[in-house]
């Protein structure tokens, strides 16, 4: 890919700490939206606490993936879809055109650079909505590439494929879930060789087979399962062969079935609690994954509670026994993680929210699509004095936190927030 380097519009440059916490996947080190980093600012603007901003060649919703001095994002350019590596100094290291595909969905909402990258510190793995699944080394050399459309068939999904691959112990797990295919894949991360694939069974109809959520790996001790959400159900599968272990039902209740139901929000997966969202004001379901088997219906022993509504687009967050649901229209709801009882709710902003909430240094960051960002203190009562910030950009990717900085992928810039 030949074009000028991205310009780092510097308000100041700095090197990240050698002991920085990596952000190697969509929702952070444990894939739960939680960071252990301290000393980050809660207040910023276009002129305040911006270390640098790097101009991007096109929009995207991919959350920055960070390992050491390398930051990876995807972008939808005029001539195709690209994978970009930017240093923590704000300067572009390399960029690769993955596909000539382009596409938009729902007016100003969607694009094909929505899935986030994953890395093991040696290779970076990326997926774009035109169907390319790729692995590159940190020097920008292609290691392997799979055209999933050519290999597994053309997608039939209203708003494009946005499935973020999940990397776990040398394996890359991918879901292709649309109206012509409902399949879970396991690839060898080093070679791209297909280890296994398995149909993911559902009786969903209407829009339900259009799945926009992504898989996660749940683990505790020596036990780990792949969690797959969408098409009316949330299911858990053995990593070795994809065999189904349990299934959460009645997310789209049969007695009140909604043919416009489609999963966008992904589950929150922690060792002792999995919080499963739905959509269209259907329930949010919390389960205890330890020892769960079979069908998990209302009243099942593995089910802890069902809450009356759902976040719809952003995924849930768990902090100190409180589950936070960030509504797509700006409403934040706090729920007691033990009982499922609502503690409070308030309107954080008056704009759309597509980004997942993130936790850092005793604070929760809520990112609005039009650039209004609210930092609140977690707790069992609402924060009466939230910190309100604003950046002049469009944000649909989720925050990434590493090396004493908050990275926000806007449609125009990658923003590095921190103290100089």
C-alpha positions in Angstrom: 0.0 0.0 0.0 1.7 3.2 -1.2 0.6 6.5 0.3 2.1 9.1 2.7 2.6 8.3 6.3 -0.2 9.2 8.6 0.5 12.6 10.2 0.8 12.7 13.9 -0.8 16.0 14.8 1.4 16.5 17.9 0.4 18.5 20.9 3.3 16.7 22.6 5.0 13.3 22.2 6.0 10.9 24.8 7.1 7.3 25.2 4.8 4.9 27.0 6.1 3.0 30.0 8.2 -0.1 29.5 5.8 -1.8 31.9 2.6 -0.8 30.2 -0.4 -3.0 30.4 -1.1 -4.3 26.9 -4.6 -4.1 25.4 -4.3 -7.2 23.2 -8.0 -7.7 22.2 -11.3 -5.9 21.9 -12.2 -5.5 25.6 -8.8 -5.5 27.1 -6.4 -7.9 28.9 -9.3 -10.0 30.3 -11.8 -9.1 27.6 -14.1 -7.5 30.2 -13.4 -3.8 29.6 -11.3 -3.5 32.8 -7.9 -1.8 33.0 -5.5 -1.8 36.0 -3.7 1.4 34.8 -3.5 4.3 37.2 -2.9 8.0 37.0 -4.9 8.7 33.8 -6.7 12.0 33.4 -10.5 12.2 33.8 -10.7 15.5 32.0 -9.7 16.3 28.4 -10.7 18.3 25.3 -9.2 18.9 21.9 -6.6 21.2 23.6 -6.3 19.6 27.1 -4.5 16.3 27.9 -4.1 15.2 24.3 -0.6 13.7 23.9 -1.1 13.3 20.1 -3.7 12.6 17.5 -2.9 10.7 14.3 -4.9 11.3 11.1 -6.6 8.2 9.8 -7.4 7.4 6.2 -11.0 6.5 6.7 -13.7 5.6 9.3 -13.9 2.5 11.4 -15.4 1.1 14.6 -12.5 -1.2 15.4 -11.1 -0.8 19.0 -7.4 -0.1 19.1 -5.4 -3.3 19.8 -2.1 -2.5 21.6 1.0 -4.5 22.4 4.1 -2.6 23.6 4.8 0.2 21.1 2.4 -1.1 18.5 -1.2 0.0 18.0 -3.4 -1.8 15.4 -6.6 -0.5 13.9 -8.6 -1.1 10.7 -10.0 1.5 8.4 -12.4 1.8 5.4 -10.6 3.9 2.8 -12.0 5.1 -0.5 -10.3 2.3 -2.3 -10.7 -0.5 0.2 -10.1 -1.8 3.7 -6.8 -1.5 5.4 -4.9 -2.7 8.5 -2.8 0.1 10.0 0.0 -0.1 12.6 0.7 3.1 14.5 3.5 3.6 17.1 2.8 4.9 20.6 4.6 8.0 19.4 1.7 8.7 17.0 3.6 7.8 13.8 2.5 5.3 11.3 4.7 2.2 11.2 3.0 0.5 8.2 -0.3 0.1 6.5 -1.6 -2.8 4.4 -4.6 -2.9 2.0 -6.5 -6.1 2.9 -9.4 -5.8 0.4 -10.8 -3.7 -2.3 -14.2 -4.0 -0.6 -16.2 -1.0 0.6 -19.7 -0.6 2.0 -21.9 1.3 4.3 -25.0 0.4 6.3 -27.8 2.4 7.9 -26.8 5.8 6.6 -24.1 7.2 8.8 -23.8 4.2 11.0 -21.9 1.2 9.7 -18.8 0.3 7.7 -16.8 -2.8 7.1 -13.9 -1.8 9.4 -15.9 -2.7 12.5 -14.2 -5.9 13.9 -11.3 -5.3 16.2 -7.9 -6.9 16.0 -6.3 -9.4 18.4 -2.6 -10.0 19.0 -0.3 -12.4 20.9 2.7 -10.1 20.7 4.1 -11.8 17.7 1.2 -11.7 15.1 -1.8 -9.5 14.7 -5.0 -11.0 13.5 -7.6 -8.9 11.7 -11.0 -9.4 10.1 -12.8 -7.0 7.8 -16.4 -7.1 6.6 -15.6 -8.0 3.0 -14.5 -11.4 4.4 -10.7 -11.3 4.7 -9.3 -12.9 7.8 -5.5 -12.2 8.0 -2.4 -12.6 10.2 0.5 -10.2 9.9 3.8 -10.0 11.9 4.7 -6.9 13.7 7.0 -5.8 10.8 4.0 -5.7 8.4 4.6 -9.0 6.6 1.6 -11.1 5.7 1.8 -14.6 7.4 -1.5 -16.0 6.1 -4.8 -14.9 4.7 -8.3 -16.5 4.3 -11.0 -15.1 2.0 -13.9 -16.4 4.0 -16.4 -15.4 1.3 -14.7 -17.4 -1.3 -14.0 -20.3 1.0 -17.3 -20.5 2.9 -19.8 -18.6 0.8 -21.2 -15.1 0.2 -22.6 -13.2 3.3 -26.3 -12.5 3.5 -26.6 -10.0 6.4 -28.2 -6.6 6.4 -25.5 -4.4 7.9 -22.3 -6.3 7.2 -20.0 -8.8 9.0 -18.5 -7.4 12.2 -17.4 -10.5 14.0 -14.2 -9.9 16.0 -12.0 -13.1 16.2 -11.0 -14.3 19.6 -7.5 -15.5 20.3 -6.8 -18.1 22.9 -3.8 -20.3 23.5 -2.6 -20.5 19.9 -6.1 -20.8 18.4 -8.3 -18.3 16.6 -12.1 -18.7 17.1 -14.3 -17.1 14.5 -18.1 -17.0 14.0 -19.7 -16.5 10.6 -23.4 -16.0 11.4 -25.7 -14.7 8.8 -28.8 -15.9 6.9 -26.9 -18.4 4.7 -24.4 -19.7 7.3 -24.4 -20.2 11.1 -21.0 -21.7 11.8 -18.2 -21.6 14.4 -14.6 -22.0 13.2 -11.4 -22.8 15.0 -8.1 -21.9 13.2 -4.5 -22.5 14.1 -3.3 -19.0 14.8 0.2 -19.6 13.5 -0.7 -21.1 10.1 -4.4 -20.2 9.5 -5.2 -23.9 9.0 -8.8 -24.8 9.9 -8.8 -27.1 12.9 -12.6 -27.6 13.0 -15.9 -26.0 12.1 -19.3 -26.8 13.5 -22.9 -25.6 12.7 -24.3 -23.5 15.4 -27.9 -24.7 15.6 -30.9 -22.3 16.0 -34.5 -22.0 15.1 -34.3 -18.2 14.9 -36.2 -16.5 12.1 -36.7 -13.0 10.6 -33.7 -10.8 11.3 -32.4 -13.0 14.1 -29.8 -14.9 11.9 -28.2 -11.5 11.3 -25.6 -11.6 14.1 -23.4 -8.7 14.9 -22.0 -9.8 18.3 -18.6 -11.5 18.7 -17.5 -14.6 20.6 -15.5 -14.7 23.8 -13.6 -17.3 25.7 -14.7 -17.9 29.3 -12.2 -19.5 31.6 -11.7 -20.5 35.2 -9.0 -22.7 36.4 -8.2 -25.3 33.8 -11.7 -25.1 32.2 -12.4 -22.8 29.3 -15.4 -22.5 26.9 -16.2 -20.5 23.8 -19.2 -18.3 24.3 -21.3 -17.5 21.2 -24.2 -15.1 21.2 -26.9 -14.4 18.7 -29.8 -15.8 16.7 -32.0 -16.0 19.7 -29.5 -17.8 22.0 -26.3 -17.6 23.9 -24.3 -20.9 23.8 -21.1 -22.3 25.3 -18.9 -24.7 23.4 -15.9 -27.0 24.1 -12.7 -25.5 22.6 -11.4 -28.8 21.3 -14.3 -29.6 19.0 -17.1 -27.0 19.4 -19.5 -29.4 21.2 -22.3 -27.4 22.9 -22.2 -27.4 26.7 -25.1 -25.1 27.6 -27.6 -22.7 26.0 -29.4 -19.7 27.4 -33.0 -19.6 26.0 -35.9 -17.2 25.9 -33.8 -14.2 25.0 -36.3 -13.6 22.2 -39.3 -15.1 24.1 -41.4 -17.5 22.1 -44.7 -16.1 23.4 -43.7 -12.6 22.4 -41.4 -13.3 19.4 -39.9 -10.4 17.6 -38.9 -11.1 14.0 -36.7 -7.9 14.1 -34.6 -9.3 16.9 -30.9 -9.2 16.2 -27.9 -9.5 18.5 -25.5 -6.5 18.5 -24.3 -6.3 22.1 -22.0 -9.0 23.1 -22.0 -10.8 26.5 -19.9 -9.8 29.5 -17.8 -12.8 30.4 -16.1 -13.1 33.8 -15.1 -16.2 35.8 -18.2 -16.3 38.1 -20.7 -14.3 36.1 -21.8 -14.1 32.5 -24.2 -11.3 31.6 -26.1 -11.9 28.4 -27.8 -9.0 26.7 -30.5 -9.3 24.1 -32.2 -6.4 22.1 -35.5 -4.7 21.4 -36.1 -4.3 25.2 -36.1 -8.0 25.8 -34.3 -9.2 28.9 -30.7 -9.2 30.1 -29.8 -12.5 31.7 -27.1 -13.3 34.3 -25.9 -16.8 34.7 -23.4 -18.6 36.9 -21.2 -20.5 34.3 -19.6 -22.8 36.9 -20.9 -26.2 36.2 -23.7 -25.0 33.9 -25.0 -27.6 31.5 -27.9 -28.0 29.1 -30.7 -25.6 28.6 -30.7 -22.5 30.8 -34.3 -21.3 30.8 -36.1 -18.9 33.2 -36.0 -20.6 36.6 -32.9 -22.8 35.8 -30.4 -23.2 38.6 -27.6 -21.7 36.6 -29.7 -18.5 36.0 -29.1 -15.8 38.6 -31.5 -13.2 37.3 -33.3 -11.7 34.4 -33.5 -7.9 34.1 -36.4 -6.2 32.3 -34.4 -4.5 29.6 -31.1 -4.6 27.7 -28.3 -2.3 26.5 -28.9 -3.3 22.8 -25.6 -2.1 21.4 -22.8 -1.5 24.0 -21.8 -4.6 26.0 -22.2 -4.8 29.8 -19.5 -3.9 32.4 -19.0 -5.3 35.9 -17.3 -3.3 38.6 -17.2 -4.2 42.3 -20.5 -6.1 42.3 -22.4 -3.7 40.1 -23.3 -4.5 36.5 -23.6 -1.4 34.2 -25.8 -1.4 31.1 -25.0 1.4 28.7 -28.1 2.1 26.6 -27.8 2.9 22.9 -29.5 6.2 23.5 -27.3 7.4 26.4 -29.1 5.9 29.4 -26.8 4.2 32.0 -28.4 1.6 34.3 -26.7 0.1 37.3 -27.8 -3.4 38.6 -26.8 -5.3 41.7 -24.8 -8.3 40.3 -26.1 -10.7 43.0 -29.8 -9.9 42.9 -30.4 -8.3 39.5 -32.1 -5.4 41.3 -31.9 -2.0 39.6 -29.9 0.4 41.7 -30.3 3.5 39.6 -30.3 4.9 36.1 -29.6 8.3 34.5 -29.0 9.8 31.1 -25.3 10.2 30.5 -25.6 12.0 27.2 -28.3 12.9 24.7 -26.6 11.0 21.8 -26.1 7.6 20.4 -23.7 5.2 22.2 -22.0 2.5 20.2 -18.8 2.1 22.2 -18.5 -0.2 25.2 -18.0 1.3 28.6 -14.5 0.9 30.0 -13.1 1.0 33.6 -9.8 2.6 34.7 -8.3 4.0 37.9 -11.6 4.0 39.8 -13.7 5.5 37.0 -16.0 4.4 34.2 -15.7 6.0 30.8 -18.8 6.3 28.6 -18.1 7.4 25.0 -20.9 9.0 22.9 -20.9 8.7 19.2 -20.8 12.4 18.5 -17.9 13.0 20.8 -19.5 13.7 24.2 -17.8 11.6 26.8 -18.7 11.1 30.4 -16.5 9.8 33.2 -18.4 8.6 36.3 -17.5 7.0 39.6 -18.8 3.5 40.0 -20.9 2.6 43.0 -24.3 1.6 44.3 -25.5 5.2 44.0 -25.3 7.5 41.0 -22.4 9.9 40.6 -23.9 13.4 41.0 -20.8 15.1 39.6 -19.7 13.3 36.5 -16.9 14.7 34.4 -18.0 15.7 31.0 -15.6 15.8 28.0 -15.9 16.6 24.3 -13.8 15.7 21.2 -14.5 16.9 17.7 -14.8 13.5 16.0 -17.2 10.5 15.5 -16.7 7.5 17.8 -18.1 4.0 17.4 -15.0 2.0 18.5 -14.5 1.3 22.2 -11.7 2.8 24.4 -8.4 1.0 24.8 -6.2 1.8 27.8 -2.4 1.1 27.8 0.8 2.7 28.9 -0.7 5.6 30.9 -3.0 6.6 28.0 -6.6 6.2 26.8 -6.8 5.6 23.1 -9.9 6.5 21.3 -10.4 5.6 17.6 -12.4 8.3 16.0 -13.5 8.2 12.4 -11.0 11.0 11.6 -8.2 10.5 14.2 -6.7 8.1 16.6 -6.6 10.1 19.9 -4.0 9.5 22.6 -5.2 10.9 25.9 -2.8 11.3 28.8 -0.6 13.7 30.8 2.5 15.0 29.0 
